[in-house]
Amino acid sequence: MASLSTQSLAGINAKPLCRVVGLACVAGFVVDLLILALPPTLNSAEWRVGFLQQMSDRSIVLLFGAALLIYSNLDYRTWRKQLAMLCLVLGIVFQLSCLLVIKDSLSLNDIATRNINVQASQVQSQIETAKTDPKAAPNITPDQLEKASQLVTTRAGSLKNSAKTSILKTAGAIVGNLVVVGLALIGLGRYGMRPSKG
């Protein structure tokens, strides 16, 4: 009985099935990206990082679909070469996107640090006003004001470190995904460009 089912499966050509699944994966990836890209805010570093993060999170679907499409078109030299070239181009785009993620992440870190500094200086200014004008805060002692000033400085430093860590972790995850999938797409492209055996 087992040999009968193995024989019937051996006669099935898997390439059409791979073509259907590959097209579905690539089309799903493209539709997702189009929906995520709307409305585009290209001049916003925050939007670009968010978009590239979503793209990197979904990139494995693109890679899987591209591999299935190349496999299903191994017998069709023209299609295989076109798919291989597309994979090479996409792989390079993924690699270059890493530079944009790094640049935008550094920019977002600067913005977060600047915002924290502005808010901390505003609170410090209010504390200084209370120190110089006892009528502004009659129930607060100078010792309490000094402790509040130290607390603001400590909290601002903690917030800056936390923002930096969060931004670096996010950027690292995005860059890692983009590099791995980009290199895999380049590898797929090179594989598809090889001359056919036979």
C-alpha positions in Angstrom: 0.0 0.0 0.0 2.8 2.4 0.9 4.6 1.7 -2.4 1.4 2.6 -4.4 1.0 6.0 -2.7 4.7 6.7 -3.3 4.5 5.8 -6.9 1.4 8.0 -7.5 3.2 11.0 -5.8 6.3 10.5 -7.8 4.4 11.2 -11.0 3.1 14.6 -9.7 4.9 17.7 -11.1 5.3 20.1 -8.2 6.4 23.1 -10.3 2.9 24.4 -11.1 2.0 24.2 -7.4 5.2 26.0 -6.5 4.3 28.7 -9.1 0.9 29.3 -7.6 2.2 29.5 -4.0 5.1 31.7 -5.1 2.9 34.1 -6.9 0.5 34.2 -3.9 3.5 35.0 -1.6 4.9 37.7 -3.8 1.5 39.3 -4.5 0.7 39.2 -0.8 4.0 41.0 0.0 3.4 43.6 -2.6 -0.2 44.3 -1.5 0.9 44.6 2.2 3.6 47.1 1.2 1.2 49.2 -0.9 -1.2 49.3 2.0 1.5 50.2 4.5 3.0 52.8 2.3 -0.2 54.9 2.1 -0.2 57.7 2.8 3.5 58.2 2.0 5.4 60.7 4.2 8.8 60.4 2.6 10.2 63.4 4.5 9.5 61.8 7.9 12.3 59.7 9.4 9.7 58.1 11.7 7.5 57.0 8.8 10.5 55.6 6.8 11.7 53.6 9.8 8.2 52.3 10.5 7.7 51.3 6.8 11.1 49.7 6.6 10.4 47.8 9.8 7.2 46.4 8.4 8.9 45.6 5.1 11.7 43.7 6.9 9.2 41.9 9.1 7.3 40.6 6.0 10.4 40.1 3.8 10.6 36.3 4.5 7.4 35.9 2.6 8.9 37.6 -0.4 12.0 35.4 -0.1 10.0 32.3 0.1 7.8 33.3 -2.9 10.8 34.3 -5.0 12.5 30.9 -4.3 9.3 29.1 -5.3 9.0 31.1 -8.5 12.6 30.5 -9.5 12.2 26.8 -8.8 9.0 26.6 -10.8 10.6 28.3 -13.8 13.9 26.4 -13.9 12.8 25.0 -17.3 12.0 28.4 -18.8 15.3 30.2 -19.3 13.8 33.6 -20.1 11.4 33.7 -17.1 14.1 32.3 -14.8 16.6 35.0 -15.9 14.1 37.8 -15.4 13.1 36.5 -12.0 16.8 36.2 -11.1 17.5 39.7 -12.2 14.6 41.0 -10.1 15.9 39.1 -7.1 19.4 40.6 -7.6 17.9 44.1 -7.8 15.7 43.6 -4.7 18.6 42.2 -2.8 20.6 45.3 -3.5 17.7 47.5 -2.6 17.4 45.7 0.7 21.1 46.2 1.4 20.9 49.9 0.6 17.8 50.3 2.7 20.0 49.4 5.7 21.9 52.7 5.3 18.6 54.6 5.4 17.5 52.8 8.5 20.8 53.6 10.3 20.6 57.3 9.2 17.0 57.7 10.2 17.5 55.9 13.6 20.4 58.3 14.4 18.1 61.2 13.5 15.3 59.9 15.7 17.7 59.4 18.6 18.8 63.0 18.2 15.2 64.2 18.1 14.3 62.2 21.2 17.4 63.5 23.1 16.6 67.1 22.1 12.9 66.7 23.3 14.0 65.3 26.6 16.6 68.1 27.1 14.0 70.7 26.3 11.5 69.3 28.8 14.1 68.9 31.5 15.4 72.5 31.0 11.8 73.8 31.3 11.3 71.9 34.6 14.8 73.1 35.8 13.8 76.6 34.9 10.6 76.3 37.0 12.7 75.0 39.9 15.1 77.9 39.6 12.2 80.4 39.6 10.9 78.8 42.7 14.4 79.0 44.3 14.8 82.7 43.6 11.2 83.7 44.3 10.0 82.1 47.6 6.5 83.4 47.0 6.2 81.2 43.9 6.3 78.1 46.0 5.8 79.0 49.7 5.3 75.5 51.0 8.5 74.0 49.4 11.9 74.2 51.1 15.1 74.9 49.3 16.2 71.4 50.2 13.2 69.9 48.5 13.8 72.1 45.4 17.4 70.9 45.3 16.3 67.2 45.5 13.7 67.9 42.7 16.4 69.4 40.5 18.6 66.3 41.0 15.7 64.1 40.3 14.9 65.9 37.0 18.6 65.5 35.9 18.7 61.8 36.8 15.3 61.1 35.2 16.3 63.0 32.0 19.5 60.9 31.8 17.5 57.7 32.3 15.0 58.7 29.6 17.7 59.5 27.1 19.4 56.1 27.7 16.1 54.3 27.5 15.2 56.0 24.2 18.7 55.3 22.7 18.5 51.6 23.7 15.0 51.2 22.2 15.9 53.0 19.0 19.2 51.0 18.6 17.4 47.6 19.3 14.7 48.4 16.7 17.3 49.6 14.1 19.4 46.5 14.8 16.4 44.2 14.2 15.4 45.9 11.0 19.0 46.0 9.6 19.5 42.4 10.5 16.4 41.3 8.7 17.1 43.4 5.7 20.7 42.2 5.4 19.8 38.5 5.7 16.9 38.6 3.3 18.9 40.9 0.9 21.8 38.5 0.8 19.4 35.6 0.3 17.7 37.4 -2.6 21.1 38.1 -4.2 22.0 34.4 -3.7 18.7 33.4 -5.4 19.4 35.8 -8.2 22.8 34.4 -8.8 21.4 30.9 -8.7 18.8 31.8 -11.2 21.3 33.4 -13.6 23.4 30.2 -13.8 23.2 28.4 -17.2 20.9 25.5 -17.4 22.4 22.0 -17.1 21.5 19.7 -19.9 
